[in-house]
Amino acid sequence: RHALLAATLAALQTLPAAAAVMHGHVWQATFVAAYQPTFRTQGYPYSGTMKLKFNDGIVSGTYVSESVRPDPLYGRTINVSGNVSKGNITLILNAPGGFTVRGTIAENGEISGTATVKGTFYTFMAKVKSSP
């Protein structure tokens, strides 16, 4: 399950990992994100691009779906809000039916955890694609 998410992210990622380091309390980055049902391992994960700004623990930004399979969010720009504290992160995507991510954020910016979409659990991962 994690291998398919990681492979999807690796195929989409274009920036060397060393360039994707968080910078202090205020920073921003573009992420490649992927998520797939936790209890079903067949098929490709949903994927998209998140542009997030971090300002002293408050997260804001957008998510745009770019999935290779049919996705009800495809082509939409979804607002993202949330918070981060002591390595824990919560993201709320303003999508129909609800979309929440709870997990951790590593020093290199990688986000991993569980997404809940319309009451279904997904394994979620996001890697930094670029950071100004």
N, C-alpha and C positions, 0 to 999 in steps of 0.2 A: 504494500500500500504506500509506504513512504518512498519506496524506490521509484514508483511511477510518478509521484509528485516531484521528487528530486530530479528525475530525468526530464520531465516537462519543463521545470524551471531552468535546468542546465541548458536545455536546447534554446530557450528564449533569452537567457542572460548574456549580455555582451560586455560587461565591465569586469575587469579583474577584481577579485575579492578584496585585495589590499586597498583599493580605492573607495571601498564602501564602509568607512568607519564613521560612527556617530561623532558629532562635534559639539560637546557641551550641552547646555540646556535648551538651546535654540538651534534647530537644524531642519533641513528638508531633504527629501529624496524621492525618486521614482522607483517603485517596486514592481517586480513581476510576481504575481500572486496566483496560486492554484489551490483548489479544494476539490475533494471527492468524498462520496458517502463513506462513513466510517465502517459500516457493516456490509458493504458491497464493494468488491475489489475489481470488478470488471469494467472495462471501458476507460476512456480518457477522462482526466479531471477537467473541471471547468477552470478557465484561466482568464486573467485580465491584468490591467495595469492600474496601480494605485499611485497617486501623487499625494504624499503626506507631508504636512508641516508639523513639527514638534516645537512647542513653546512652553517651557517650564512645566511639563507634565500634561499639557493639553494638546490633543491631536486633532487636526482638521485636514480635509482634503477631498479627493474624489477617487472613484473606482470606475473603470470602463471595462466591460467584458469583451474578451477577444477569443472566446472559446472556439475550438475546432469542431465541437459537436453542438447540436441545437441547445440554446441557452435562452431562457426567458428574459435575461438581462442584456442580451447581446445588443451592442450599439448604444446603450443608454449610459449617460453619465450619472452616477449615483453619488450623492454627498456622503462623506465619511466624517464622523466625529468620534471622540473617545478620550482616553487618558492612559498614561504610563507612569508607573511608580515602582522603583526598586526592581526593575527587570520584568515586571508584570504589565501586560497591556490588554486593554479592552477597546475594541473598535465596534462602532455601530454604523452599519451601512443603511442608509435611508431607502431601502428597497421594499417593494410590495410584499407583505406577509412577514417582514422582519428578517434581518440578517445581522447576527452578532458574532464577533470573534473574541475569544478569551484565550490568552496564552502568555508566552514570554517573548521578550525581544533581547537578542544577544548584542554584545558590544559591537559586532560588525553590522548590526541593523537587521539581521535575519529574524523574522517573526514566525513562530510556530505555535500551534495550538489547535483548538476545536472551534469550528464555526457551527452555529445553529441557524438554519434557514428554514422558515416555515415549520419549525418543530422537528426537523430532521438534523441529525448530527453529521458533520463533515470533518475530515482531517484537513487542516489548513496550514499553508506555508507560503511565505513571501520573502524574496531575496531582493536586495538593493540592486537596481539596474544602473542607476546613475545618481550622483549627488553633487550639487554645485560646489 
